[in-house]
Amino acid sequence: MLEPMDDPELVEFATRLFGLAREGRTETLAAYVDAGVPADLGNDAGDTLLMLAAYHGHADTVRALLERGADPGRANDRGQTPLAGAVFKKEADVVRALLDAGADPQAGTPSAVETARMFGHEDFLRWFGA
């Protein structure tokens, strides 16, 4: 039986999708998700489209993925959440979008709260009530 990752065309397509998330190509990525690509599609490290968009500071892409059902709390294989990644990168608009979607600042390793404390991001700590 052929595994999905044994198909070079499928691998190339998934790589393009992850690139769209990293680049903040919101309309194109949203159209793919609307056409059936899973909103929580993850790569071999467990990074989802949402994680990549959040980490790279694309608040509009983050909101579009959340509107299409992406899980704001889904951690990657290292236990990192999109919220902690956005805190690390100091992406306030992304942090706000994830919080508005219900992301838990205590979830993950390290959590968004722990990340904010590590880097002295006092504004985020206030947002988290920490």
Sequence and secondary structure as in RCSB ss.txt:
>XXXX:A:sequence
MLEPMDDPELVEFATRLFGLAREGRTETLAAYVDAGVPADLGNDAGDTLLMLAAYHGHADTVRALLERGADPGRA
NDRGQTPLAGAVFKKEADVVRALLDAGADPQAGTPSAVETARMFGHEDFLRWFGA
>XXXX:A:secstr
   GGG HHHHHHHHHHHHHHHHT HHHHHHHHHTT  TT B TTS BHHHHHHHTT HHHHHHHHHTT  TT  
 TTS  HHHHHHHTT HHHHHHHHHTT  TT BTTBHHHHHHHTT HHHHHHHT 
